[in-house]
Amino acid sequence: MNLFPSALQRRREPPSAALIRIFQSETAEIREDPEPFQLRLTLLLKGQGAPQDAEEAFGWCRAAAEQALSEAQLQLGDLYRAGLGTPEDLLTARTWYEKAAAQRKPEAAARLHTLRDSLAG
């Protein structure tokens, strides 16, 4: 499977309808095994197999998170928290951590707790 179709590699705009369809078709598989999604995100953030592009990684992650994939919601919270591919936004990070935690993603609950402490601090 080509994780980075060449037409999508060069895009700088938000994810296309084609990209969203890719995630929709893989939703069930990714919910069972989030590793392919995590691999895509890691490769884009590190520039392996495709040019390093935090904005593209953010777009892929947001498209997956909007499909209610808890792993993507968790990672999107991380991207907002770190300001990777998007301006730092701790309140939006909290929102995505809450969505992932609501799906019983334990890492999200832990990150949410830490973020709440830092926001209150």
N, C-alpha and C positions, 0 to 999 in steps of 0.2 A: 504494500500500500504506500503510495506517495504521500507523505505527511505534509509536504509543502508544494502544492501545485504551483508551477512557475508563474502563472497569472496572478496568484494570490501573494507570492513572495514579494513582488514589486509594489504592491498596494500600500498606500499610506492612509487611505481613507478608512472609515469604519468598515467592519466586516460586511461583505456583500451577502446578498440573498443566497448565493451559491454556498458560501461558507456556512451560513446558518443552516442550510439544508444538510450539509455534511454533519454538523453536530446533531441535528434532529435525527438523522438516520443512525447515528452512533450512540444516542442517548442511553438506550437499554444496556448496550455493551459497556459503556463507560461507567454506568451505575454499578454494574457487577464488578468491573475491574477498571479503576481510574488510572491505571498505569499509562495507557496510550495518551490520555489527555495530559498527564503530568510530563510525559516525554516531550510532547509537542511544545508545551510551555517552556520547559527547561532548554530545549534546543534553540528556541527563539531568543530566550534571555541570554544564553551563553554564546549564541552565534555558531552553533554546530549543525551542519547540514543545511543551513540557510544563514543569510547575513544576520548578525545580531541586531535585534530590533525590538526594543522594549514596548514601543507603541503597537507594533503588530501583535506581540505577545498579549498585551492588554486587550486588544480587540478580540483575539481568539478566546481569551479567558472570559471576557464579558459576554460574548455570544453563548458560551457554554453555561455560564452562571445564570443567564436569563432563561435557559432551558431547565432550570432547577437542579443542576448537577451540584451536589454538595461539595465535592472536591474543588470544582471551579469556583464556587462561592467562597470557599475558604481561601483559595489562592488569589481571588480578586480582592478580598479584604487585605491580604498581604501586599498586593500591588498598590492599593490606595494608601495603606499605612506607610509604605516605603517611598511612595512617590515615583514608582517605576512605570513609565509609559503613560503617566497621568500625573497631574499635580497631587501632592500629598493632601489627603482629606481624611482625617481620623474619624469624623462622624459618618462618612460614607463607608469607611472600613468597618466601623461598628455595625452598620446596617447589614453588610454582607456576612460578617461573622455571625450575627443573630440568625440570618436565614440558614446558614450552614448548621448552626447549633440546633435550630428547630428540627433539622433532619437527623438529629442524633449523631452529629459529627463531633467526637470528643475533642479533637484538636481545636475546633472552632470555639468550643466552650472555654477552653483554657486561654486561648488568645483573647477572647472577649473579656474574660476576667482581668487579664493583664492590661488590656487597653482601657478598661473602665477605671482601673487604679491610676493609670497615667493621666487620664482625662480629669480625674477628681483631684489629683495631686498638686 
